[in-house]
Amino acid sequence: MAPLTRCRAKQPSDAPWSLNAEYYAQRAGAGLIIAEASQISLAARGYLMTPGMYSVEQVEGWRLVTDAVHAKGGRIQAQLWHCGRISRRSLQPDGRAPASSSTKRANGTCLAYDAEGKPARMPCDEPRALTIPEIAEIVEQYRHAAQCAKEAGFDGVQVHSANGYLLEQFMSSVCNDRTDAYGGSIENRNRFLLEAVRAVISVWGADRVGVRLSPKVPGDAPNHEGFPDWREQYLHAIRALGAESVSYVDLVNYAWAHSLPSFDDSFVREVRTIFRGALMLSGGYTGERAEEHIAAGLCDFAVFGRPFIANPDLPERIRRNIPLAKANEATVYSGGVEGYTDYPAAEGAPAGAA
């Protein structure tokens, strides 16, 4: 199960609670759940009502979730997240500008309060470029968040370096115009990612750490532009992650999911030749396509996202050829129980892990 932001953390603590525990327990049959993205600090936030992974209350809330999933026989990893420039001053401590690799504003939106005090999609504010000492502080925040995830009972962690967020903002030759050790060359633009991954490995060991990437060819898309040397950039990153012996890499394919410019099968096959860990592929999967890609050797695991929203028993539905329910788009990112824990399992489907 892919990490799915659902904006239902308890307020004002950004801590998970019993409702989140019920939601994840319903989906324990995924085999491995990657929990929704969790910001590693208050300054890492880019969306209202998303959970954190840095405070005592958040750790206690996540423990409710992991205990509930484990009780159903499932496994769950945390996803560690820094939104970077996908944010607004109103979401930042002391109203500071959000942080990024440069001062280039994102062309997308974040979730913040509008002029009437209501949650709404709002334009991102112009960011500030992180200093080298600030980068070191954020690397330490990744380490602290990894420790929080361990204390919360997770089975491992995934470092989020996809979808146009902070680590990818450093990888991008379009967003990153730095001239120091974190900009310019491909190696320099991957430096922040690798430092964050090493910090997480220092807590968990490499065999419990994965990384999510979203290679994308140039093209316009909210929050996540492609860049000309993307192929070389990502192959370098994946080689380096392999040298760190991370457990897996999860590649998000936008072409499959949203018909946006993205990588093709030849890129995946090249990844298979340079990376010895497990390879996950994400984006618009059906059961049939997943079987085809695994049989063809394109991936070891197929990752399903949005189908899990309305189908808590998704693996069983795929196994038994049961038609999938459709999610109510109006409640994907809002509300409480409605559109969250009120989707039923198919008649006769067993509860718990598959």
C-alpha positions in Angstrom: 0.0 0.0 0.0 1.4 3.3 -1.1 1.7 6.3 1.3 -1.6 8.2 0.9 -2.0 11.6 2.4 -5.5 11.8 4.0 -5.3 15.0 6.2 -6.9 13.5 9.3 -4.3 13.9 12.0 -5.5 15.2 15.4 -5.3 19.0 15.8 -3.4 21.0 16.9 -0.8 18.3 17.6 -0.6 16.7 14.1 -0.7 13.4 15.9 -2.4 10.2 14.7 -5.3 9.0 16.8 -7.8 6.1 17.1 -9.5 6.9 13.8 -6.2 6.6 11.9 -5.5 3.3 13.7 -8.8 1.9 12.6 -8.1 3.0 9.0 -4.8 1.3 8.8 -5.9 -1.8 10.5 -8.7 -2.2 7.9 -5.9 -2.3 5.3 -3.5 -4.6 7.1 -4.0 -7.1 4.3 -1.7 -5.0 2.1 1.2 -7.1 3.4 3.3 -4.0 3.7 1.8 -0.6 4.3 3.9 2.5 3.7 2.1 5.0 6.0 1.1 8.4 4.8 3.9 11.0 4.6 4.9 12.4 8.0 6.7 15.7 8.4 10.0 15.5 10.2 9.5 18.9 11.9 7.0 21.7 12.1 9.0 23.6 9.4 8.7 20.5 7.1 4.9 20.9 6.9 3.2 21.9 3.6 -0.3 20.7 4.3 -2.8 21.2 7.1 -3.8 18.2 9.2 -1.0 15.9 8.1 0.8 13.9 10.7 4.3 14.5 12.2 7.1 12.2 13.3 9.0 14.4 15.8 7.0 14.9 19.0 6.1 12.6 22.0 2.4 12.9 21.3 2.9 12.0 17.6 5.0 8.9 18.6 2.2 7.8 21.0 -0.4 8.3 18.2 1.6 6.3 15.7 2.0 3.6 18.3 -1.8 3.2 18.2 -1.5 2.7 14.5 1.3 0.2 14.4 -0.2 -1.8 17.2 -3.5 -2.0 15.4 -1.8 -3.1 12.1 0.4 -5.7 13.9 -2.6 -7.1 15.7 -4.1 -7.9 12.2 -0.9 -9.6 11.1 0.2 -6.7 8.9 3.5 -4.8 8.5 3.9 -1.0 8.3 6.7 1.4 7.5 6.8 5.2 8.2 7.5 7.7 5.4 9.7 10.6 6.4 8.8 13.9 4.6 10.0 17.5 4.2 7.8 19.5 1.9 10.4 22.3 1.3 9.0 25.0 -1.0 5.6 23.3 -1.2 4.4 25.4 1.7 3.3 28.8 2.8 4.5 31.2 5.5 1.3 30.6 7.4 2.3 26.9 7.9 5.8 27.8 9.0 7.2 28.6 12.5 7.2 32.3 13.1 5.8 32.9 9.6 9.2 32.3 8.0 9.5 31.6 4.3 9.5 27.9 3.5 12.9 26.4 2.8 14.2 25.0 -0.5 17.4 24.5 -2.5 16.9 28.0 -4.0 14.5 30.9 -4.0 12.5 29.6 -7.0 8.7 29.5 -6.2 6.9 26.2 -6.9 4.1 26.4 -9.6 1.7 24.3 -7.5 -0.3 24.6 -4.4 -0.3 23.5 -0.8 -3.1 23.1 1.8 -3.4 26.1 4.1 -6.0 28.4 5.5 -7.5 30.9 3.2 -8.5 34.5 4.0 -11.7 33.2 5.7 -9.8 30.8 7.8 -10.9 27.7 5.9 -8.6 24.9 4.6 -8.0 25.5 0.9 -5.6 24.9 -1.9 -3.3 27.9 -1.8 -0.4 29.1 -3.9 3.0 28.3 -2.5 5.1 31.2 -1.1 8.5 32.1 -2.4 11.0 30.0 -0.5 14.4 30.8 0.9 17.6 28.9 0.1 18.8 26.8 2.9 22.3 27.5 4.3 24.7 24.6 4.7 24.3 24.7 8.5 20.6 24.5 8.1 20.9 21.5 5.8 22.9 19.7 8.5 20.1 20.5 11.0 17.5 19.0 8.7 19.7 15.8 8.3 19.6 15.6 12.0 15.8 16.0 11.9 15.7 13.0 9.6 17.7 11.0 12.1 15.4 12.1 15.0 12.3 11.3 13.0 13.7 7.8 12.2 14.2 7.3 15.9 10.7 8.4 16.6 9.4 5.9 14.0 11.3 3.1 15.8 9.9 4.1 19.2 6.4 4.2 17.6 6.8 0.5 16.6 7.1 0.7 12.8 8.8 -2.1 10.9 11.0 0.3 8.9 11.1 3.6 7.2 10.9 5.1 3.7 12.7 8.3 2.9 10.4 10.5 0.7 12.5 12.0 -2.1 9.7 12.2 -4.7 6.8 14.3 -5.9 8.7 17.6 -5.9 9.4 17.8 -2.2 12.6 19.1 -0.5 15.0 16.3 -1.3 13.9 16.3 -4.9 14.1 20.1 -5.0 17.9 19.6 -4.4 18.1 16.9 -7.1 16.4 19.0 -9.7 18.7 21.0 -12.1 15.7 23.3 -12.7 15.0 24.1 -9.1 18.5 23.9 -7.7 20.7 26.8 -8.9 23.2 26.5 -6.0 27.0 26.9 -6.6 28.1 25.2 -3.3 28.6 21.5 -2.4 24.8 20.9 -2.8 24.4 22.3 -6.3 25.9 22.2 -9.8 27.0 18.6 -10.6 24.8 15.5 -10.4 26.8 14.2 -7.5 26.3 17.5 -5.5 22.6 17.6 -6.2 22.2 14.1 -4.8 24.3 14.9 -1.7 21.4 16.0 0.5 19.4 12.8 -0.3 22.3 10.6 0.6 23.1 12.4 3.8 19.5 12.1 4.9 19.4 8.4 4.0 22.6 7.7 5.9 21.2 9.5 9.0 18.1 7.2 8.8 20.3 4.1 8.3 22.2 5.0 11.4 19.0 4.4 13.4 17.5 1.4 11.5 20.2 -0.3 9.6 20.0 -0.4 5.8 17.9 -3.5 5.6 14.9 -1.6 7.1 15.3 1.6 5.0 13.7 2.3 1.5 13.6 5.4 -0.7 10.9 6.7 -2.9 11.8 8.5 -6.1 9.7 9.9 -9.0 11.9 10.2 -12.1 10.2 12.5 -14.5 11.1 13.8 -17.9 10.7 17.6 -18.6 7.1 18.7 -18.7 4.7 21.0 -16.8 3.1 19.5 -13.7 2.0 21.1 -10.4 4.8 20.9 -7.8 7.0 18.6 -9.7 8.7 19.7 -12.9 11.0 17.4 -14.9 14.5 18.4 -15.7 16.7 17.7 -18.8 19.3 15.4 -17.1 16.8 13.5 -15.1 17.9 10.1 -16.4 21.6 10.5 -15.4 20.5 12.1 -12.1 18.3 9.3 -11.0 20.6 6.5 -12.1 23.5 8.1 -10.2 21.2 8.3 -7.1 20.1 4.7 -7.4 23.7 3.5 -7.8 24.6 5.5 -4.7 21.6 4.1 -2.7 22.7 0.6 -3.8 26.1 1.3 -2.4 24.4 2.2 0.9 22.6 -1.2 0.7 19.1 0.3 1.2 16.4 -2.4 1.2 14.5 -1.1 -1.7 13.8 1.7 -4.1 10.2 2.7 -4.9 9.8 4.4 -8.3 6.7 6.4 -9.0 5.6 6.4 -12.6 3.5 9.5 -13.5 2.8 8.2 -17.0 0.9 5.2 -15.7 -0.9 7.2 -13.0 -1.7 10.6 -14.6 -0.5 10.4 -18.3 2.3 12.9 -17.5 5.8 12.6 -18.9 7.7 9.9 -17.1 10.1 7.0 -17.5 9.6 3.9 -19.6 10.4 0.2 -19.3 13.9 0.7 -20.7 14.7 2.9 -17.7 13.4 0.4 -15.3 15.5 -2.4 -16.9 18.6 -0.2 -16.6 17.8 0.3 -12.9 17.6 -3.5 -12.5 21.1 -3.8 -13.8 22.6 -1.4 -11.3 20.5 -1.9 -8.2 20.6 -5.2 -6.2 18.0 -4.4 -3.7 14.2 -4.9 -4.2 12.5 -2.7 -6.7 9.0 -1.4 -6.2 7.0 0.3 -8.9 4.1 2.7 -8.2 1.5 4.4 -10.3 -1.9 3.5 -11.7 -1.6 -0.3 -11.1 -4.3 -2.8 -11.8 -4.0 -6.4 -10.6 -3.4 -7.5 -14.2 -0.7 -5.0 -14.9 1.0 -5.8 -11.6 1.1 -9.5 -12.4 2.5 -8.7 -15.9 5.3 -6.5 -14.6 6.3 -8.9 -11.8 6.3 -11.8 -14.3 8.4 -9.7 -16.8 11.0 -9.0 -14.1 10.3 -5.2 -14.1 9.7 -5.1 -10.4 9.7 -7.2 -7.3 6.6 -5.5 -5.7 3.8 -3.5 -7.3 2.6 -0.7 -5.1 -1.1 0.3 -5.1 -2.3 3.7 -3.9 -5.7 5.2 -4.6 -7.5 1.9 -5.0 -6.9 1.3 -1.3 -9.0 4.3 -0.3 -12.3 2.7 -1.2 -11.2 -0.9 -1.0 -9.7 -1.8 2.4 -9.6 -5.4 1.3 -7.9 -4.7 -2.1 -5.6 -7.8 -2.2 -8.6 -10.0 -1.6 -10.7 -8.2 -4.3 -7.9 -8.6 -6.8 -7.4 -12.3 -5.9 -11.2 -13.0 -6.3 -11.8 -10.8 -9.3 -14.3 -8.7 -7.3 -15.0 -5.3 -8.9 -13.4 -2.4 -7.1 -15.4 0.3 -5.3 -14.8 4.0 -6.3 -13.7 6.6 -3.8 -15.7 9.7 -3.1 -13.3 12.4 -4.3 -15.0 15.0 -2.1 -13.8 13.2 1.1 -10.3 12.1 0.1 -8.6 14.9 2.0 -11.3 16.1 4.4 -13.8 14.9 7.0 -13.6 12.3 9.7 -15.1 8.8 9.3 -16.9 9.7 6.0 -14.8 8.6 3.1 -12.2 7.2 5.4 -13.2 4.2 7.5 -16.7 3.7 6.2 -15.8 1.8 3.0 -16.9 -1.8 3.6 -14.9 -4.9 2.7 -16.5 -7.1 0.0 -19.0 -9.6 1.1 -17.3 -12.7 2.4 -13.8 -11.2 2.3 -11.7 -12.2 5.4 -10.5 -9.5 7.7 -6.8 -8.9 8.5 -3.7 -9.7 6.6 -3.6 -11.4 3.3 
